[in-house]
Amino acid sequence: MEAGPEGTNRRAIVTNRSGAAICPEGAYDDYVIRGESALFLFITRRNKELKCGLEADRRSDHRYMENLFRLNLHCLAHNLLVRARQLIAEPPAEKVIDGVPPNAQPENSRRQQQNRRRREDPLGEGQPCTWRTRLIKVAAEIRVSSRRILIILPRHWPYLHHFEKFCDKTFQLGLAGCPPS
C-alpha cells in the first residue's frame, strides 16, 4: 500500500523470489528501485525508438512467420542504427560548473547542455527520423558501369558533411579490421 498526496494506492507483485513471503515490503521496494533504474529507462527508450521511430509495430500480414520476419528486420535495422550512432558519436566535453557534475546540476543547466550536444552532434544521439532525413532519404543519381557503381549526390545537399563524416568513420573501421598488405 502506498500513500501519496492523491490518496492511497494499492500495489501487488507476483514473484518467486526467496524471502518475499517473509518480507514483502523489501521485495516490493526492490522492484520499485529496479523500475526506476537508469537501465530500465534506457531499455524503455530503446523499445520506444524501435516501435515509433522504426515503425516496428506495423506488421500488416496475418501470418505469424511473416510478421516475425518483418519484426526481425526492424530489430536488425535498430541494431545497425545503434552501432552507427556509436561509430559516429563525438560527444562534446561536459561542463562541470563549480565542481558539480552535469547530472547533479539544475534542470535548466542540464537541458542547455543536452540542447548544445544535439546541435553539435545531431547524429550521435539522433533519433531514427533524424538519421532517415539526414542520411538515408537522399536524392541521388546512381550510375552503374561494368567496373563500378557511382553514386552522385546533390552539390548543395545541406547534410553532406554528415554523410562524409559517416563514410570516413566507416572506412576507418574497415581499415582497422583488415590485415596489412
C-alpha positions as CSV (number, residue, x, y, z in Angstrom):
1,M,0.0,0.0,0.0
2,E,1.4,3.4,-1.0
3,A,0.0,6.6,0.4
4,G,0.6,9.9,-1.5
5,P,-1.0,13.3,-1.8
6,E,-3.7,11.9,-4.0
7,G,-4.7,9.2,-1.5
8,T,-3.8,5.5,-1.1
9,N,-2.7,3.3,-4.0
10,R,-2.8,-0.5,-3.6
11,R,0.1,-2.3,-5.2
12,A,0.8,-6.0,-5.5
13,I,3.7,-8.0,-7.0
14,V,3.8,-11.7,-8.1
15,T,7.2,-13.1,-7.5
16,N,9.1,-16.4,-6.8
17,R,12.0,-14.6,-5.1
18,S,13.1,-16.3,-1.9
19,G,12.2,-14.2,1.2
20,A,9.3,-12.4,-0.5
21,A,6.8,-14.2,1.7
22,I,8.8,-13.3,4.9
23,C,9.4,-9.6,4.0
24,P,7.0,-8.5,1.2
25,E,7.8,-4.8,1.7
26,G,11.5,-5.4,0.9
27,A,10.6,-7.4,-2.2
28,Y,8.3,-4.6,-3.4
29,D,11.0,-2.0,-2.7
30,D,13.5,-3.9,-4.8
31,Y,11.0,-3.9,-7.7
32,V,10.4,-0.2,-7.3
33,I,14.1,0.5,-7.4
34,R,14.6,-1.7,-10.4
35,G,11.7,0.0,-12.2
36,E,13.2,3.4,-11.7
37,S,16.8,2.5,-12.6
38,A,18.7,4.0,-15.4
39,L,18.9,0.7,-17.3
40,F,15.2,0.3,-17.2
41,L,14.7,3.8,-18.6
42,F,17.4,3.1,-21.3
43,I,15.6,-0.1,-22.4
44,T,12.2,1.7,-22.4
45,R,13.7,4.4,-24.6
46,R,15.2,2.0,-27.0
47,N,11.9,0.0,-27.2
48,K,10.0,3.2,-27.9
49,E,12.6,4.1,-30.6
50,L,12.2,0.7,-32.2
51,K,8.4,0.9,-32.1
52,C,7.8,4.5,-33.0
53,G,11.0,5.6,-34.8
54,L,11.4,2.5,-37.0
55,E,7.7,1.7,-37.0
56,A,8.3,-1.9,-35.9
57,D,4.7,-2.2,-34.8
58,R,3.5,-2.0,-38.4
59,R,3.1,-5.6,-39.4
60,S,0.3,-6.0,-41.9
61,D,0.4,-9.7,-42.6
62,H,-2.0,-12.1,-40.9
63,R,0.5,-14.9,-40.7
64,Y,2.8,-15.3,-37.8
65,M,6.1,-16.2,-39.6
66,E,5.9,-13.3,-42.0
67,N,5.3,-10.8,-39.1
68,L,8.1,-12.4,-37.2
69,F,10.4,-12.0,-40.2
70,R,9.4,-8.3,-40.5
71,L,10.0,-7.7,-36.8
72,N,13.4,-9.3,-37.1
73,L,14.3,-6.9,-40.0
74,H,13.2,-4.0,-37.8
75,C,15.4,-5.3,-35.0
76,L,18.3,-5.7,-37.4
77,A,17.8,-2.1,-38.6
78,H,17.7,-0.9,-35.0
79,N,20.9,-2.7,-34.1
80,L,22.6,-1.2,-37.2
81,L,21.4,2.3,-36.2
82,V,22.7,1.9,-32.6
83,R,26.1,0.7,-33.9
84,A,26.3,3.5,-36.4
85,R,25.5,6.0,-33.7
86,Q,28.3,4.6,-31.5
87,L,30.6,4.8,-34.5
88,I,29.9,8.4,-35.4
89,A,29.2,9.9,-32.0
90,E,31.7,12.6,-30.8
91,P,30.1,13.9,-27.6
92,P,31.3,17.4,-26.6
93,A,33.0,17.8,-23.3
94,E,30.5,18.1,-20.5
95,K,30.7,21.3,-18.4
96,V,31.5,20.9,-14.8
97,I,30.2,24.0,-13.1
98,D,31.6,24.8,-9.6
99,G,32.7,21.2,-9.2
100,V,29.2,19.9,-9.8
101,P,28.9,17.1,-12.4
102,P,26.3,17.6,-15.2
103,N,23.9,15.1,-13.8
104,A,23.7,16.9,-10.4
105,Q,23.2,20.4,-12.0
106,P,19.8,22.1,-12.0
107,E,17.3,21.1,-14.7
108,N,17.7,24.2,-16.9
109,S,21.5,23.7,-17.0
110,R,21.2,20.1,-17.9
111,R,18.7,20.9,-20.7
112,Q,21.0,23.6,-22.1
113,Q,23.9,21.1,-22.2
114,Q,21.7,18.5,-23.9
115,N,20.5,21.0,-26.5
116,R,24.1,22.1,-27.1
117,R,25.1,18.5,-27.7
118,R,22.2,17.9,-30.1
119,R,23.3,21.0,-32.1
120,E,27.0,20.0,-32.2
121,D,26.5,16.2,-32.7
122,P,22.9,15.6,-34.1
123,L,23.7,12.1,-35.3
124,G,25.4,10.8,-32.1
125,E,22.1,10.8,-30.1
126,G,19.9,11.2,-33.1
127,Q,16.5,9.5,-33.4
128,P,15.8,7.3,-36.3
129,C,13.9,10.1,-38.0
130,T,17.0,12.3,-37.8
131,W,19.1,9.6,-39.5
132,R,16.4,9.0,-42.1
133,T,16.1,12.7,-43.1
134,R,19.8,13.5,-43.0
135,L,21.5,10.4,-44.4
136,I,19.1,7.8,-45.7
137,K,16.5,9.7,-47.8
138,V,18.7,11.4,-50.2
139,A,18.0,12.3,-53.8
140,A,21.0,10.8,-55.7
141,E,21.8,9.6,-59.1
142,I,23.2,6.1,-59.5
143,R,25.3,5.2,-62.5
144,V,26.3,1.5,-63.0
145,S,29.1,0.5,-65.3
146,S,31.0,-2.7,-65.7
147,R,33.7,-1.6,-63.3
148,R,31.9,0.4,-60.6
149,I,28.8,1.8,-59.1
150,L,28.9,5.6,-58.9
151,I,26.6,7.5,-56.6
152,I,26.3,11.2,-57.4
153,L,25.0,13.3,-54.5
154,P,23.5,16.7,-54.9
155,R,26.0,19.5,-54.8
156,H,24.0,21.7,-52.4
157,W,22.9,18.9,-50.1
158,P,22.8,20.5,-46.6
159,Y,23.9,17.4,-44.8
160,L,26.8,16.4,-47.0
161,H,29.2,16.9,-44.1
162,H,27.3,14.3,-42.0
163,F,27.5,11.8,-44.9
164,E,31.2,12.4,-45.4
165,K,31.9,12.0,-41.6
166,F,29.9,8.8,-41.6
167,C,31.7,7.4,-44.6
168,D,35.1,8.4,-43.2
169,K,34.4,6.6,-39.9
170,T,33.1,3.5,-41.7
171,F,36.1,3.5,-43.9
172,Q,38.4,3.7,-40.9
173,L,36.6,0.9,-39.2
174,G,37.1,-1.2,-42.4
175,L,40.8,-0.5,-42.5
176,A,41.2,-1.3,-38.8
177,G,39.7,-4.8,-39.4
178,C,41.9,-5.6,-42.4
179,P,45.3,-7.2,-42.1
180,P,48.2,-5.1,-43.6
181,S,49.0,-6.0,-47.1
